[in-house]
C-alpha cells in the first residue's frame, strides 16, 4: 500500500498535469470544481490513455513480450503531446524504479531499469507500475484500480495545497471520486490500444500552457 501514498518518492507531489493552469485561471476554486475536474481527468483522460497502457503492459508482461513492451512504451511516449506531461511521466517512472528496486529486487524490473539506462526506453510510469503489479501478482482489475486511485488522489492532495482547500474538503472529494474511479476501471477493462485517444483537449492545452504561468507550485 505504501507505493500508492502520495508521499512515496516518485515525485507525484511536484506535478499537477495541467491542473495548476485551471486553478490559476479560477476555473477550480471549490471542492465542487475540483470534483468535476478530476471526474473528467479519470473518465476522459486516464481511461483513454495511461489506464490503457497499464492494461496493455500487464498483458504483454504476462506473455514476457519484451519487444512488444518496448513498442508499447514508445506509443505511450508519443501519446503525450505536452512536453511537461511527457517529462513528468518519464521522471515518475524512473524514480519509481529507483525507489522500488532496493526493497523489491525483481529480475524483470531490473531488466526494465537496464533498458532505461541503455536509453532503449524512456521509463514511463504507467508501464513500470504495470510491470510491478504483475510481479506482485495483482489481478488486472486491481492493478488498474490502484493505478487510477493513486493517480487521482495524488492530484487531490496537490489541489488542497494549491487552491487551497481544507483537508476535510479533500477527503470529501476523494470519497465522491471512488465510484468514478471504479467506473473508469471497468471501462478500461474493455478497451485496447486501438482506443487510445487524446480527446481531453482542454487538459492538453492547459498542460501546454502551464510552463508559461508567471508563478508555479508544480513542475507540470
N, C-alpha and C positions, 0 to 999 in steps of 0.2 A: 504493500500500500504506500510505502514511503516514496516511491518513484512518481506517484500521482499527486504528491503535495507540491504546491506552487513554490515551496522553498527548496525543493530538490534542485541541486546545482546544474541546471541545464540552461539557465538564462531566461526562462519564460517571463520572469518578473520585469525584464527590461524591454519587452515587446508588447505592442498593442495591436499590431497587424491592421493599422488604419483607423482603429477606434479613436485614437487621440485626435485625429483630424475632425471627427464628428463632435467630440467633446469641446474642442476649441471653437467650433462654429456654432456652439449652443444647440446642436441637434440632439445631444444626450445630456440632459440636466437632472433628470429624476430617475428613481428606480424603475418607473414605468417605461421611460425612454430606453433605459439600459436593457430591460427585458425584451423589448421589441427589437432592438439592435441585435442582441445575442440569439434571439429566436431566428432572425434572418441569417446570422452567422452560421448557426448549426444546420438549418434546413436548406439554405441556398448556397452556402459555401462549403463547409466541411462535408456535407452529404454528397457533393458533386466533385470534390477534389481529394483532399487528404484522406477522408474516410475510405474512398475507393482505393487509394494507393495502399492503405493499411490492409484492406481485404485482399487485394491482388498480391501483395508481397507475402502475406500469410500463406496463401495457396501455393505460390511459387516456392517458398521456403520448405513447405511440406514435401514438395517434389524434389527439393535440392536443385532447383533450376537456376544456377548462378548466372548464366548468360542472360536468361530471361529477367532475373532480378536487376542486373546491371542496366538492361534496356529499360525496364520499368522505372528505375531511378532517373534515367535521363529524361523520360517523359514527365516525371514529377518535376524535375528542374525546369523543363521548358514550359510547363503549365503555369508557372508563377511569373506573371508579366511584370509586376512591380519589383524593382531591384531590392528594396528594403525587405520585402516579404520573402523573396528568394534567398537573400543572405541570412535572414533570421532562421529559416528552416534548416539551412546548411549548418549554421552555428549551433543551433539546439541539438541537431543530430550528432555532431562531433562531440559536443560537451556531454551528451547522454552516454556515448560510448566510453568516453574518458572517465565518467563517474561510475558507470556500472561494471566495467571490466575488473577493477581491483577487488570488488566484492562478489562478482559472478564471472569468473574467468572461463567463459564458454568458448569452445573452439570455433563455432560458427560466427559468433560475434567478433572474435579475434580476427577471423578471416575478413569479415566486412570492414573492420578497422584497418586492416592491411590494405584493402582496396582503396580506402580513403587516403592513407599515407602515400600510396603509389599514384594517387590522383587519377585512378580509373573511375572513381565516382566522386560525387560532391558531398555525400554524407547526410542527405535529407532525413529529418527527424521521423516522418511517418514510416519510412522503410526500416530504419534502425529500431524503432519501437516495435514494429510488427515482428521483426526477427526475434526480439527479446521475448515477446509473448508466446511465440512458437516454442522456444526453448524452455519457457516456464510452464508449458502445457496448458495454457489458456485455451478454451474453445474459441472459435472465431467470433461468436456474438459477444462474449465477454471482452475479447481483445478490442473490438470496435467500440463497445460501450464505454470501456475505461478510457480509451483514447479520446472519444468525444467529450466525456465528462471532464477529464483533466484539462483538455484544451479550452473548454468553456469556463470552468471555474477559475483558471488562471487569469482569464480576462476580467472576470468579476472582481477578483482581488485587485487587479490593476486599476479598474474603474473606480473602486472605492477610494483609492488614493488620489486619482486624477480629477474626479468631478468636483469636489469629493462627496462621498456618501458615508453614512454610518455603517458600522459592522452589521447591525441588525438588518438594515436595508439590503446589504449584500447577501446575507443568509436567506432573506425572503426571495430575492431574485433567483438564487441557486435552486431553492425549493420549487419555484414556478417552472424552472427550466428542465427539471428532471423528466417530465412527460415528453417534452420536445426532444430531448436527447435520446430517449427510448424510441420515439417515433423515427427519428433520423437514422438510428442504428438499424431498425427493421428495414428502412428504405434502402440503405447501403447493402444489406444482405442480398438484395435482389438486383443490384447493379453490377456492371462490369466496366472494364477500361473504356469501352465504347461510349459510356455515359458521362465520362469526364467532361466538365464544362465550366467555363469561367463566366457564367451569365450573371453573377452578382457584380454588375458593372459599377455601381456606386461604391462598393467596397474596394474594387480595383483602383478606381480613381482616387479615393481617399488615401489608399496606400501609396500611390504615386505622389500625391500632394504632400504627404507627411514631411518629407525632408525639407520642404520649403517653409514650414512653420517657424515663426520667429523664436519661439522657445519650446523646448520639448522635454518631457519626462522620460520618454521611451525612445529606443533606437529605431523602432519601426511603428 
